[in-house]
Structures are given as C-alpha cells and as structure tokens.
Amino acid sequence: MTTRRFPTQEELRIWRDFIETGEKVRTEMAARLQKDGLSTGDYTVLLALSEAPGQRLRSSELATTVGWERSRLSHHLGRMEKRGLIRREECLTDNRGAEAVLAPAGLELFQQVNRPHLRDIREIFVDALTPAQLQAAGEIMAALREHLARE
C-alpha cells in the first residue's frame, strides 16, 4: 500500500500561482470578448462550428469538442439560437439527432471578434513569455492532459 504524500510548500506555491494566474488570464480574455459581444462560451461554440465541415455538428459531437456536458451545451445553444447566432436542425444523416448550425449572424460576429481575440491572445499570453517558456508551457499542458487521460 502506498501512502499519498502531501505537496511541499514550494509545490503548493507553484500550484496556487498556476490557478491564480490562469484565472486572471481567463478573466481578462473573457472581459475583452464580452466587450465585443461574446461570452467565452459563445466564442468556443462558434469556433468549433466555424471549423466543422459544413459549419455544423451533431450536438453530441459539439459537446465532446468543447468539453461540456450535453445539458450545459443544450441550454447555451438555446440562448445562442435566440440571439440568431446558431440554428438547430434535424441531423441530415440520422433523424434521431439534432445538429447545431452556424447561422450567418453568428459567422459574421465570429469573424468580427476573431482578429481582436487573436491579438489579445498574443498580447496577454504569447508576448509575456520567451520562446523557451512558451515551449515549456506547451509541454506542461500536454503532460497534464496525458496524466488526466490516464486517470
């Protein structure tokens, strides 16, 4: 039987820095997107649909792509549909499912905010790091994803 060790003081400091800094970055990015009329959830859904073949995805595929529970996605899609950003249609290949489809207004808004959003990513995240730090950050995120996938 193995005993679980608690994190050291230094490991806890790094953990807190990771959590607190990540939250500050997400908050700043969300505020900038919101200023342009989108929530981070809206942007995530519009990005996934803009990259999908025919700019449409089954709801179950979209939930997997964005990493959300299906109920959360369903509620969010309802709000986006009321704003005219997406449409929900019967699945073209399987009448048991529904597809989320990027509406022209959603594509237009996504295209309007995408360039400023990409500039914000550069300003807030990329430019704050050296190329070596950026590479290390990518490696750290990959290691965490791999670790969590094994759990």
Buried (B, 14 or more C-beta within 10 A) or exposed (E): EEEEEEEEEEEEEEEEEEEEEEEEBEEBBBEBBEEBEBBBBBBBBBBBBBEBEEBBBBBBBBBBBBEBEEEEBBEBBEEBBEBEBBBBEEBEEEEEEBBBBBBEEBBEBBEEBBEEBEEBBEEBBEEEEEEEEBEEEEEEEEEEEEEEEEE
